[in-house]
Amino acid sequence: MTAAVDVQRLEVSFERDGGDVAAVRGVDFTVRAGETFGLFGPSGCGKSTVLRVLAGIQREWSGRVSVFGTPYVARRHLTGQIRRDVQMVFQDPYASLHPRHTIRRALVEPLQVNGIPDAERRASAAIAEVGLPPDVAGRTPNALSGGQRQRVAIARALLFRPRLLLLDEPTSALDMSVQAEILNLLNDLRAAHAMSFILVSHDMDVVAHMCDRAATMRKGEITGILDRAGLSALA
């Protein structure tokens, strides 16, 4: 069976103070179809940079990356079906939503731009699927709580029915009680849509709750891969 994600010898460097600084060093891992795979480690260890490569945001890299059998090409945008198959939920939902656009507009416009029919119905269905009331569609982000905004961000990621969802610290900006609600929602959605997840977090409790396996990272390198039993022992 083709892996959902296959990353081999991934290297990413950034220019700093006139020289190159390695942010990711020779990273290898695979993600199985339907699995939640974690990248765990302290701030600055390179885990979010790996996620940005998979999302097509960070295009300067070397190594080999493929998702659902489609190889990535460094320095090129993701296009076609793979662009829809891979979606990302960011840490700060407020920063990823236009403050003056209604939620309806935030969800309908991406569908219309991509020529997907029945955009209004699909946006309404996405709002309902993440447990929000219909009247949220007419509000702006500043009229919503942090948890509601993150649900909107998840709804937007689901619009294209992705096969891989990338989660960059999706609950770190939320209160503890709301964190649990969002994590449980994500688990329910993964099961309902047979998606694969890659979750980036510095919180081992979150990783242990969500992940089937996780790679620990330090200074741009993977230092080990833990299965569910190993994660439970550390949580």
C-alpha positions in Angstrom: 0.0 0.0 0.0 1.3 3.5 -0.9 2.1 5.6 2.1 0.0 8.7 2.6 3.2 10.7 3.2 6.8 9.7 2.5 9.6 12.0 3.5 13.2 11.1 2.8 16.4 13.1 3.7 14.5 16.3 3.9 16.8 19.3 4.4 15.7 23.0 4.9 18.1 25.9 5.5 17.5 29.6 6.0 19.9 32.5 5.4 20.8 34.3 8.6 23.6 36.7 9.3 25.1 36.1 5.9 25.2 32.4 6.3 22.9 29.3 6.0 21.3 27.9 9.1 19.9 24.3 8.9 16.4 24.2 10.2 15.7 20.6 9.2 18.5 18.1 8.9 18.0 14.8 7.0 14.5 14.0 8.2 12.9 10.7 7.3 9.4 9.4 8.1 6.3 7.9 6.6 2.6 8.3 7.4 0.2 5.5 6.8 -3.2 6.1 5.3 -5.7 6.9 8.0 -3.0 7.5 10.6 -2.5 10.5 12.9 1.3 11.1 13.0 2.8 13.6 15.4 5.9 15.8 15.2 6.8 16.6 18.8 9.5 18.8 20.2 10.4 22.2 21.6 10.0 25.5 19.8 12.6 25.9 17.0 13.2 22.2 16.5 12.0 22.3 12.9 8.7 20.5 13.2 6.6 23.4 11.8 9.1 23.8 9.0 8.5 20.2 8.0 4.7 20.9 8.0 5.2 24.0 5.8 7.0 21.9 3.2 4.2 19.4 3.1 1.7 22.3 2.8 3.6 23.8 -0.1 4.3 27.0 1.8 8.0 26.4 2.2 9.3 25.7 -1.3 13.0 25.8 -0.7 14.1 22.4 0.4 16.0 19.3 -0.7 15.4 15.6 -0.4 12.4 13.5 -1.4 8.7 14.2 -0.5 5.7 12.5 -1.9 2.0 12.6 -0.7 -0.4 9.8 -1.9 2.2 8.8 -4.4 2.5 12.3 -5.9 6.1 13.6 -5.8 6.7 17.2 -4.7 9.1 19.3 -6.7 11.2 21.9 -4.7 10.6 25.5 -5.6 7.3 24.8 -7.2 3.8 25.5 -6.1 1.4 22.6 -5.4 -1.1 22.4 -8.2 -4.0 20.2 -9.3 -5.6 17.6 -7.1 -2.8 17.4 -4.6 -3.4 21.1 -3.7 -7.0 20.1 -2.7 -5.9 16.8 -1.0 -3.6 18.6 1.4 -5.0 21.3 3.7 -3.7 23.0 6.8 -5.1 24.3 10.1 -2.9 26.9 11.7 -2.2 27.7 15.3 -3.9 31.1 15.4 -7.3 31.0 13.7 -7.8 34.8 14.1 -4.7 35.5 12.0 -5.8 33.1 9.2 -9.3 34.7 8.9 -9.9 38.2 7.4 -11.2 40.3 10.3 -13.8 42.2 8.2 -15.1 39.3 6.1 -18.1 37.3 7.3 -17.6 33.6 7.9 -19.8 32.9 4.9 -17.5 34.8 2.7 -14.4 33.2 4.2 -15.9 29.7 3.3 -17.7 30.5 0.0 -14.9 32.4 -1.8 -12.3 29.6 -1.9 -14.9 27.3 -3.5 -15.9 29.9 -6.0 -12.3 30.7 -7.0 -11.7 27.0 -7.6 -14.9 26.7 -9.7 -16.6 24.3 -7.3 -20.4 24.4 -7.7 -23.0 24.8 -4.9 -20.6 26.8 -2.8 -23.2 28.2 -0.4 -24.6 24.7 0.4 -21.1 23.3 0.9 -20.1 26.2 3.2 -23.3 25.7 5.3 -22.7 22.0 5.5 -19.1 22.6 6.7 -20.3 25.0 9.4 -22.7 22.3 10.7 -20.1 19.6 10.5 -17.8 21.4 13.0 -20.7 21.9 15.4 -21.4 25.6 14.9 -24.9 27.1 14.5 -26.0 28.4 11.1 -26.1 32.1 12.3 -22.2 32.0 12.6 -22.1 32.4 8.8 -23.2 36.0 9.1 -20.7 37.0 11.8 -17.1 38.2 11.5 -14.2 36.5 13.3 -14.0 39.1 16.1 -17.6 38.2 17.1 -16.5 34.6 17.8 -14.7 32.9 20.6 -11.3 31.4 20.1 -12.8 27.9 20.0 -15.4 29.0 17.5 -12.8 30.6 15.3 -10.7 27.4 15.3 -13.9 25.4 14.3 -14.3 27.8 11.4 -10.6 27.2 10.4 -11.3 23.5 10.5 -14.5 23.9 8.4 -12.5 25.9 5.8 -9.9 23.2 5.6 -12.6 20.6 5.0 -14.2 22.4 2.1 -12.0 20.6 -0.5 -12.5 17.2 1.2 -8.8 16.7 1.8 -7.1 13.4 2.3 -4.3 14.8 4.5 -4.9 17.5 7.2 -1.9 19.3 8.6 -2.4 20.6 12.1 0.1 23.2 13.4 -0.4 23.5 17.2 -4.2 23.7 16.6 -5.2 24.1 20.2 -2.2 25.8 21.9 -4.0 29.2 21.8 -7.2 27.8 23.5 -8.3 27.2 27.0 -7.9 23.7 28.3 -11.6 22.9 28.2 -11.9 24.1 24.6 -8.7 22.2 23.7 -10.4 18.9 24.5 -13.5 19.8 22.4 -11.4 20.7 19.4 -9.2 17.5 19.7 -12.3 15.3 20.0 -13.9 17.1 17.0 -10.7 16.4 14.9 -10.7 12.7 15.9 -14.4 12.4 14.9 -13.8 14.1 11.5 -10.8 11.9 10.8 -12.9 8.8 11.3 -15.8 10.2 9.3 -13.7 11.2 6.3 -10.9 8.6 6.4 -8.3 11.3 6.5 -4.7 11.2 7.5 -3.4 13.8 10.0 0.1 15.2 10.8 0.0 17.0 14.1 2.7 19.4 15.2 2.8 20.1 19.0 5.1 20.8 21.9 2.5 19.3 24.3 3.0 15.5 24.9 -0.4 15.1 26.4 -2.0 16.4 23.1 0.3 14.1 21.0 -0.5 11.1 23.2 -4.3 11.8 23.0 -4.3 12.2 19.2 -1.5 10.2 17.6 -0.9 6.6 16.5 2.8 7.3 16.2 5.0 10.4 16.7 8.5 11.5 15.8 10.4 13.4 18.5 12.5 16.2 17.1 15.5 18.2 18.3 17.7 20.8 16.5 16.1 19.9 13.1 16.6 16.1 13.4 14.3 13.3 14.3 15.6 11.6 17.4 13.1 8.8 17.7 9.7 7.5 16.7 7.3 6.4 19.3 4.3 4.1 18.9 1.1 4.5 20.9 2.4 2.5 23.9 5.5 4.7 23.9 3.5 7.9 23.8 1.2 6.7 26.6 4.2 6.0 28.8 5.5 9.6 28.3 2.2 11.4 28.7 
